[in-house]
Amino acid sequence: MEFKRKNIISIAELSADEILHILDTASSMKEVTSRNMKKVPTLKGITVVNLFFEPSTRTRSSFEIAEKRLSADILNFTSSQSSVVKGESLSDTAKNLESMGASIIVIRHPMSGAPWVLARETSASIINAGDGRHEHPSQSLLDLFTIRQVKGKIENLNVLIVGDILNSRVARSNINGLLKLGAKVKLVGPGSLVPDYFEQPGVKIFYNLEKALEDVDVIIMLRVQKERKSLEYFPSIREYSRFYGLTGENLKIAKNDVTIMHPGPINRGVEMTSEVADDSRSVILEQVTNGIAVRMAMLYLTASWRSNNL
């Protein structure tokens, strides 16, 4: 299958076949990362810019490692290092980067829709590393990859997403991806953080964690996002943890072979106890490993589109 997209901005835009193609490509990339010599010349001569307007350690590091393993030339920019602090517009910043030879721009931005601005204003390929409350495609793809790796499939699985659905771009991307690949989705959290408009065919909303845990195959715990003012939506961290924190005790309600996931970083004692985070059924560190392979696949496929179409 030929990948026919210049940009990877949104899971909502991808078809099920395109998602599976990315996951299959990531499987090949993971094989590369298991070799003694982990570097391949796939993107040699291609300049990739990491344009991050939000703090990020995990996502940015994962993209950088992926780029280095594909032998790309890398330019790293943060908002404090760019001319945005002097009043330059996002589109002008992107055009300047393109003039420097950028072929692919990986962007994280606090405003929803920023990647579409770049896609419209530049000829560089755009990869969305998270935009506002909208989407986080690479995190969703690595979650889907991990689920398929552990469970052998995604179709017909019962997947529970717990926590701040309202502010979570990870949740939005995962809901789209899981539904497209045939999973059934449950959402649970405080009523203030799980609006009823998220309910749709294939998605059920709960407000009681114990009830939601029944018969689930996968649990995706979301981080309490202090930077997105999650704390304003419930009385206290202690109360949130009491009602929506995953513990060894309430975990017994789920299936014995349930898979536990978290996009990280974990607030231990809030979203889950250390007992759960370190449980043998937790694949949180495997998610980190898989993130490199998935981001290698995203970079490779967008670069392949460019070589075939420009």
N, C-alpha and C positions, 0 to 999 in steps of 0.2 A: 504493500500500500504506500502510495506517495503522499507525503504530508503536504497539504495544500494551503497552509496558513503562514503568512508573513510574521504574525504576532501571536503570542499566547498571553491573553489579557484576562480571560474569564472562562471558568468552567461552564457557565451558562451558554457560551457561544459554541462549545465543542460538542460534537456528536458522540454517541457511545463508541462508535468505531474509532474516532480520533483519540478518545481517551485511552482505549485499549491499545492503540498503536503506540502512544507515548509510554504506557506501562510495559509493553513488550520491548520497546527500545531500551527502557530503563533496565530491564532484565539483562540485556546484553552489556549495558554499561556497568552493571554490578559485577559481572564476570571480569571486566577489565580491572575494577578496583580490587579484586581479590588476587591479582597477579603480584609478583615481586616488583616488576616494573609497571607502575600504575599509570604512567604517562603515555598518551598516544598523540600523534601529530594532527588529529582531525581538524582542529581549528587554527592550525599554524598560519600566521599571517592575518588573522581576523582580530580586530580590536573590539573588546567588550568593555562597556562602561557600566560600573555599578554606581547608580545615582540614588543615594539614600537620604531622604529628607526626614526620616524618623530613626531613632536609635534602634540598632539591631545587632545582635551578636550571632545568634544561631543561623538565621536566614542568610545574612551577608557572608558569614564565614563559609557556609555550605556552598553558596554560589561561587565564591572565590576559589575554593578547593576544586569544584567542578570545572571551572574555567582553566585552572592550572593543569589539571589532569588531561584536558583536551588541547593543551599547548596554545591557548589564546594569549594575545597581548591584552593586559588588563589596566584600566584606568579606574581609580576609586575616587568618588566625590561624595562629600556630605554637604548638607545645606550650609554649614558654617564655613566650608571651604569654597563654596561656589559663589558666583556673583549675584545669586538671589538675595544675599544679605545687603547688596548694594542697590537692589530694586529691579534687577533683571527678571524678565518673565520666564516662566517655565519653558515656553516654546522657544524663546531666544537662547536659553541655556542649551536646549537640545540641538538647535541648529548649529550652535558653536561647536558642540561635541561632534556632530556629524561632519563638520568642516575639518575637524582634527582626524577624521578617518574612522569614527565609530560605526561599526556595522550592526551591533546589537547593544541595546540599552536595557539594563535591568533596573527597574525603578520601584522604590518604596516611597509612598507619599501619604501624608495624613488626610488628604482630601480625596474623597471618592471621585473617580472619573479622570484623575490625572494621567493614567496610562493612555487613555483615549485621546487626550490632548496631544501627547507626543506622537501617537500613531498617525494622527491627522496632519501634524505639522512637519514631520520628518520622514525620510525614506529609510531610516534605520529600522531594524526589527525591534519590537518592544516586548519585553517579558515583564509581567506584573509580579512584583515581589510583595504585594500587599498595598491596597489603596483604601484609606479611610475605613469605613465600616462596610465596604462593598464586597471585595473578594480577596482571596489569598490562594491563587491556583496551584502554586508549587507545593504548598502545605497539603492541600486536598489530594493532589496527585500522589504525594508520598504516603499519605494515609491510605489511599486506595491500594497502592502498591503493597503496602505492609499487610493490609487485610487479606488481599489475594494470596500473598506469600504464606501467611499463617494458616488461613482457612481453606486455601485451594480454590476459592471462588468468592464472588460478591453477591451474585444473584440469590434472592430469597433469604439472605441473612437478615436478622433483626439487629439493627444498630441503634444504640442509645447515645444521644449527645446531651451532656449535662452541663448546665450553668448559664452563663450570660449569652444567650442566643441573640438578643437584641443588638449588642455591640460587636458581635464576633464575625469578622470576615471569614474566619476558618469555618464556622458553622454554615454560613451561606454557601461557600464553595463546596463543602462536604455534602450538604443536602442535595445540591444540584448533581454532583457526581454520583452519589449513592443511588439516587432515584434513576438516573440514566442507565446505571449498570444493574438495575433490578433489585436493589435492596429495599427493605422496609425500614423506615426511620421513626424513632421516637425522640421527642424533645422533652426535657424536664428542667425546671428551675423555678424561681420565684415568679409569680404572675407578672410582676413589673418588668421582668427580663425575658419572658416568653410570651409575646403578644399573640393573640389568637389568629392574626393574619398569616402566621407561619403554617397553620394547618392547611393541608391540601391532600389530594389523593396520594397515598403512600406515606403520609406524615401524620402522626398522632401526637397530641400535646398532653403532657401530664404535669401535675404540680406536686405530686408525692413521689419521692425517689424510690421508696420501697416498692410501690405499685409498678413503677416504670421498669424496675430491674427484672421483673418476671420474664423469663423466657428470652433473654437477650444473648446474642452471640458475641457482640462487640460493644464495649463502652468507651466513648470518647469524652474525656473530662476536659472542660474548657478552663482556661486560666481566669481568675478574677482580675479584670483589667483596671487597675487603679488609675492608669493614665487615661482611660476612657470613661472615668468617673463611674465605674460599676458600683462603687460603694454607696452612691447616692440612691440606689434602687432597693436597698434592704437595710434594716435597722443597724446591724453590726456584723462584723466578720464572724464573731462567735455564733451568732444565730444562723448565718448562712452555712457555716461548717456543720452545725448541728443537724440542719434539715437536708442539706444537699452535698455534704462531704461524703466521699466513698471510704468506708472502713472495712476492716476484716469481717465485721459482723453483718453489715447489710450486703456485702458482696456475696454472702452465702445464698442470697435469694436468686442470683443469676445462675446460668448454667455452669456446671463444674469446669468446662473448658472455655469459659469466657475469656476474651482477649481485652486487655486494659491498655488504653492509649491516652496520650496527652501531648499537645503541640509544644509544650514547654515555654518558658521555664516553669517548673512546678512550685506552687506555694504549698510546701508540705505542712500538713495540719489544717489546711484550708480546703483545697479541692479534694485532697486525699491524704490519708495517713501514710507515714513512711512504710508501714507494714504492707500497704497496698502498692505503693510505688515500687517497692523492691520485691514484690510477689513474682513467682516464676511465670505467671501468666501476663505480666507486664511486658510490653514490647516498646517501651518509651525510648530506650537507647537504640533499639533496632530501627525505629523511625528516623533517628538522627543519621544513622548509617545509610539508610535507604534514601534520605534526602539528597545526598550527593549524587547517587546514581540517577535519580529522577531529574535533578537539575542538569546533569550532563545530557540527558535525553532531550530536555527542552532546548538547550543550547544547540545541540547537534541538529535537531529537526528544523529549527528556525534557520540555522546556517545552511542546511541542505536546500531549503526553499529558496534562499537567496542565490545559491550557486546554480539552481535550475531555472530561475526566473529573471535574474538581473544580468 
